[in-house]
């Protein structure tokens, strides 16, 4: 399974990381790694989480952080190659915004 971050998800992550470094600079590197590791788990467990509010998406709540990762799965076929499954990270949002 391949993983791709959408532009929106990358902006979400950048905003979260900036916030973490502003509020808890001593913990920000560890928390940022936790987010990346949680998202990387989509490669192995692409159906992780609950059905998303938007059709075709999944949402999983990060256990130790107040964020929800929104993802979708679809076939991807660059330049005529054999199609392969890909998980796209559509966003990383505050848990309050997901519910």
C-alpha positions as CSV (number, residue, x, y, z in Angstrom):
1,X,0.0,0.0,0.0
2,X,1.3,3.4,-1.0
3,X,0.6,6.5,1.0
4,X,0.1,10.0,-0.3
5,X,-0.5,13.2,1.7
6,X,-2.9,15.7,0.0
7,X,-2.0,19.4,0.0
8,X,-4.7,20.0,2.6
9,X,-3.4,17.3,4.9
10,X,0.1,18.7,4.6
11,X,-1.2,22.2,5.6
12,X,-3.1,20.6,8.5
13,X,0.1,18.9,9.7
14,X,2.1,22.1,9.3
15,X,-0.4,24.0,11.4
16,X,-0.4,21.3,14.1
17,X,3.4,21.2,14.2
18,X,3.6,25.0,14.5
19,X,1.1,24.9,17.3
20,X,2.9,22.2,19.1
21,X,6.2,24.0,18.9
22,X,4.5,27.2,20.1
23,X,2.8,25.6,23.1
24,X,5.0,22.7,24.1
25,X,8.4,23.0,22.4
26,X,10.0,20.4,24.7
27,X,7.4,17.8,23.5
28,X,6.8,18.9,19.9
29,X,9.4,16.6,18.2
30,X,8.0,13.5,20.0
31,X,4.4,14.4,19.3
32,X,5.1,15.2,15.6
33,X,6.7,11.7,15.3
34,X,3.6,10.2,16.9
35,X,1.4,11.8,14.2
36,X,3.7,10.5,11.4
37,X,3.8,7.0,12.9
38,X,0.0,6.9,13.2
39,X,-0.4,8.0,9.6
40,X,2.2,5.5,8.4
41,X,0.2,2.7,9.9
42,X,-2.3,3.3,7.1
43,X,0.1,1.4,4.8
44,X,-0.5,-1.8,6.8
45,X,-4.0,-1.1,8.1
46,X,-5.7,1.1,5.4
47,X,-9.2,0.4,6.8
48,X,-8.2,1.6,10.3
49,X,-10.8,3.7,12.1
50,X,-14.5,4.4,11.6
51,X,-16.4,5.3,8.4
52,X,-15.9,9.0,7.7
53,X,-18.6,11.6,7.4
54,X,-17.7,12.1,3.7
55,X,-18.5,9.0,1.5
56,X,-15.4,6.9,0.8
57,X,-13.3,8.2,3.8
58,X,-12.1,6.7,7.0
59,X,-11.4,8.6,10.3
60,X,-9.3,7.4,13.1
61,X,-8.8,9.1,16.4
62,X,-5.2,9.2,17.6
63,X,-5.2,7.6,21.0
64,X,-2.8,9.9,22.7
65,X,-3.5,13.2,20.9
66,X,-6.7,15.2,20.2
67,X,-6.5,14.7,16.4
68,X,-8.3,12.7,13.8
69,X,-6.7,11.4,10.6
70,X,-9.0,11.4,7.6
71,X,-8.1,9.1,4.8
72,X,-9.5,7.5,1.7
73,X,-8.5,4.5,-0.5
74,X,-8.4,4.4,-4.2
75,X,-6.6,2.9,-7.2
76,X,-3.7,4.9,-8.5
77,X,-2.1,4.3,-11.9
78,X,0.7,6.7,-12.8
79,X,1.8,6.8,-16.4
80,X,0.0,3.6,-17.4
81,X,1.6,1.4,-14.8
82,X,-0.3,-1.4,-13.2
83,X,-2.8,0.1,-10.8
84,X,-2.0,-0.2,-7.1
85,X,-4.0,0.6,-4.0
86,X,-3.1,3.8,-2.4
87,X,-4.2,5.5,0.8
88,X,-4.5,9.2,0.6
89,X,-4.3,11.3,3.8
90,X,-7.0,13.9,3.3
91,X,-6.5,15.7,6.6
92,X,-5.4,15.7,10.2
93,X,-7.9,17.7,12.2
94,X,-8.8,18.5,15.8
95,X,-11.0,15.8,17.3
96,X,-13.6,18.4,18.2
97,X,-14.0,19.3,14.5
98,X,-14.6,15.7,13.5
99,X,-17.5,15.0,15.8
